[in-house]
Amino acid sequence: MASTPSSGDISEVKFLTVAEVATVMRVSKMTVYRLVHSGELPAVRVGRSFRVPEDAVNEYLRKSFFQTG
């Protein structure tokens, strides 16, 4: 899971929209929504939209990376 700043100050966390996460991961927005709804990618709901901590995206990508060959 994503780590929060050591001081515990949530204002230091950078949040990304679903569209921004999709761009970073080079996938569709629907794929990001699936990851959020399945719990694989933590997110905060703000009104009718979701915000994903940038650290959570980086952690997900790091855990998902694998070497071939």
C-alpha positions in Angstrom: 0.0 0.0 0.0 1.1 3.6 -0.5 3.1 5.2 2.2 2.1 8.6 3.6 4.5 11.3 4.5 6.4 10.6 7.7 5.0 13.7 9.3 1.4 12.4 8.7 0.4 15.6 6.9 -2.1 14.6 4.2 -1.7 18.0 2.6 1.7 16.8 1.2 0.1 13.9 -0.7 -0.3 14.6 -4.4 -3.6 13.2 -5.8 -4.2 12.3 -9.4 -7.4 12.1 -11.3 -8.4 8.8 -13.0 -7.6 10.4 -16.4 -4.1 11.4 -15.1 -3.5 7.8 -13.8 -4.6 6.4 -17.1 -2.1 8.6 -18.9 0.8 7.7 -16.6 0.0 4.0 -16.8 -0.9 4.2 -20.6 -4.2 2.4 -20.1 -7.8 3.3 -20.5 -9.8 5.1 -17.8 -12.0 2.0 -17.5 -8.9 0.0 -16.5 -8.1 2.5 -13.8 -11.7 2.3 -12.5 -11.5 -1.5 -12.5 -8.3 -1.3 -10.4 -9.9 1.1 -8.0 -13.2 -0.9 -7.6 -11.3 -4.1 -7.1 -9.1 -2.6 -4.4 -5.9 -3.1 -6.2 -5.4 0.7 -6.4 -6.4 2.7 -3.4 -8.4 5.9 -4.0 -10.4 8.6 -2.3 -13.8 9.4 -3.5 -14.5 13.2 -3.9 -18.1 13.8 -4.8 -18.7 11.5 -7.8 -15.1 11.3 -8.8 -12.0 9.4 -7.5 -8.6 10.7 -6.7 -5.6 8.3 -6.5 -2.5 9.1 -4.4 0.5 9.4 -6.7 2.5 7.2 -4.4 -0.1 4.5 -4.7 0.3 4.5 -8.5 4.1 4.3 -8.3 3.8 1.4 -5.7 1.3 -0.5 -7.9 3.6 -0.1 -11.0 6.7 -1.2 -9.0 4.9 -4.3 -7.6 3.5 -5.1 -11.1 6.9 -4.9 -12.9 8.6 -8.2 -13.8 11.6 -9.2 -15.8 11.2 -11.4 -18.9 13.7 -13.8 -20.2 
